[in-house]
């Protein structure tokens, strides 16, 4: 039981440090320093078509031999514009 309490305490401290870094430290860094660090709110996704012709957008590359395109996606949004997936506006 004591081990579980320690694990939860460590996870809470790690979560607090991550929150502090993302919302306090990272925005306060000078621009030249921020430019060298990865933006915590942006991730890379992979856009590709599967065997049936359906567009896929995943966080892992497609199987070897499948052509793909990398797309930068902001983690703080939950909407991906259709033109980012298909390359056209409907």
C-alpha positions as CSV (number, residue, x, y, z in Angstrom):
1,X,0.0,0.0,0.0
2,X,2.8,2.3,0.9
3,X,4.4,1.7,-2.5
4,X,1.2,2.7,-4.3
5,X,1.2,6.0,-2.3
6,X,4.7,6.8,-3.4
7,X,4.0,6.0,-7.0
8,X,1.0,8.3,-7.0
9,X,3.0,11.0,-5.3
10,X,5.8,10.8,-7.9
11,X,3.2,10.9,-10.7
12,X,1.5,13.9,-9.2
13,X,4.9,15.7,-8.9
14,X,5.8,14.8,-12.5
15,X,2.5,16.1,-13.8
16,X,2.9,19.3,-11.9
17,X,6.4,19.9,-13.3
18,X,5.2,19.2,-16.8
19,X,2.3,21.6,-16.4
20,X,4.7,24.2,-15.0
21,X,7.1,23.8,-17.9
22,X,4.4,24.0,-20.6
23,X,2.7,27.0,-19.1
24,X,5.3,29.0,-17.3
25,X,8.9,28.1,-18.4
26,X,8.5,27.5,-22.1
27,X,6.6,30.7,-23.0
28,X,9.1,32.8,-20.9
29,X,12.2,31.5,-22.7
30,X,13.9,33.9,-25.1
31,X,12.9,33.4,-28.7
32,X,16.4,32.1,-29.8
33,X,16.2,29.4,-27.1
34,X,12.6,28.5,-27.9
35,X,13.5,28.1,-31.6
36,X,16.0,25.3,-30.7
37,X,13.5,23.4,-28.6
38,X,10.5,21.4,-29.9
39,X,7.2,23.2,-29.4
40,X,5.3,21.2,-26.7
41,X,2.0,22.0,-28.4
42,X,2.9,20.7,-31.9
43,X,3.4,17.1,-33.0
44,X,4.1,15.4,-36.3
45,X,1.5,13.3,-37.9
46,X,1.7,11.1,-41.0
47,X,-0.9,11.4,-43.8
48,X,-1.2,8.4,-46.2
49,X,-3.7,6.3,-48.1
50,X,-4.4,2.7,-47.2
51,X,-4.9,-0.2,-49.6
52,X,-8.6,0.7,-50.0
53,X,-7.8,4.4,-50.8
54,X,-9.0,5.8,-47.5
55,X,-6.9,8.7,-46.1
56,X,-5.2,7.8,-42.8
57,X,-3.7,10.3,-40.3
58,X,-1.6,8.7,-37.7
59,X,1.1,9.5,-35.2
60,X,3.3,6.6,-36.5
61,X,4.7,6.3,-40.0
62,X,2.8,3.9,-42.4
63,X,4.1,0.5,-43.4
64,X,7.3,0.5,-45.4
65,X,6.8,1.2,-49.1
66,X,3.7,3.3,-48.6
67,X,4.2,7.0,-49.7
68,X,3.3,9.5,-47.0
69,X,3.4,13.2,-46.1
70,X,4.3,14.6,-42.7
71,X,1.8,17.1,-41.2
72,X,2.4,19.3,-38.2
73,X,-0.6,19.2,-35.9
74,X,-1.2,21.4,-32.8
75,X,-2.1,19.3,-29.8
76,X,-4.3,22.0,-28.3
77,X,-6.8,21.7,-31.1
78,X,-9.2,18.9,-31.8
79,X,-10.2,19.8,-35.3
80,X,-8.2,19.0,-38.4
81,X,-9.3,20.9,-41.5
82,X,-10.5,18.7,-44.3
83,X,-8.0,20.4,-46.7
84,X,-5.1,19.3,-44.5
85,X,-6.2,15.7,-45.0
86,X,-7.3,15.7,-48.7
87,X,-5.5,18.7,-50.1
88,X,-8.7,20.2,-51.5
89,X,-11.6,22.3,-50.2
90,X,-15.1,21.0,-50.5
